[in-house]
């Protein structure tokens, strides 16, 4: 049986990678992937604690988080398509306003 601390360590590493990607990268696609890493780190915590406590509630929350992440990805990809059409770039530094 894998101890809870290992799950938490992997979750912290995923959160750190997501935060670094969110703060350092200026590409919109990379920022979206970093947000997904952060959400998956939270999902891993939910599932790990649900397993530790023997409660199924913590395993239901990731389903909702995955649903929200899918909606976020769809909206983000729509924004990326519009940015690439209007500005010919997906770099966040080059885009200062959303007016067409």
N, C-alpha and C positions, 0 to 999 in steps of 0.2 A: 504494500500500500504506500502510495506516494504521500509524504507529509504536506500539510497545508502551506507551510512556508515556501516550498518549491513553487507552488502555484502562484503565490503572492510575489515571489521573486521574478517569475516570468512576466507577470502582470506589470510589475514596476518597470521592467526592461521595455516592454511594449509601450507603456505610457511615456517613458523617457524618449524612446525613438519617435513617437508621435509628436511630442512637444518640440523636440529638436527640429523635426521636419516642418512643423507648423511655424516655428519662429525663424528658421534659417532660410528655407526655400522660398522662392518667389514665383514659382510656377504654379498655376491654379490646379493642375492635375495632381501635383505632388502634395499640395495643401489638402486636397480632398482625400488622398490616400492616408495622410497623417491623421486626419479626423477619424477615418475608419480604424486606424490602429488604436486610437484613444478609446473609441467605443468598444472595440474588441477586448481591450484591457479591462474595461468595466464589466463586460460579459464574463470574462474569465473569473473575475472576483465573485460575481453573482453565483456562478456555477460551483466554484470551489467552496464557498461558504455554505451553499445549499447542500453540497455533499457532506461537508463536515457536520452540519447540524441535522442532517436527515430530513430536511424540509424541501418540498417541491416548489415552494413559492419562488425561490431564487433561481429556479430553472425556467420559470415562466417569463420572468422579466427579460431575459435575452431575446425571446421571440419578439417582444415589442421593440426592443432596441434594434434588432435586425430589420424590422419593418420600417422604423424611422430612418435607419441608415440607407435602406433602398430608396426611400423617397428623397433623401438628401442627395444621393448619387444621381438620381434622375434629374432633379432640379439643377444640380451642379453641372451635369453634362449638357443640359440645355443652355446654361449660361456660357459654358465653354464654346459651344457651337456659335452662339451669337457673338462672342468676343472674337473668335477667329474670323468670322465674316466681316465684322465692322472694323476691327483694329488690326487684323492679320497677325495677331499674337495672343498667347495665353499667359504672358508674364504679368504678374500683378503690379509690378512697378510701372509698366507702361500704360496701365489703365487707371486713370484717376477719377473718372466719372462714368456713369452708365448711360449718358445721353447718346443717342444715335445720330 
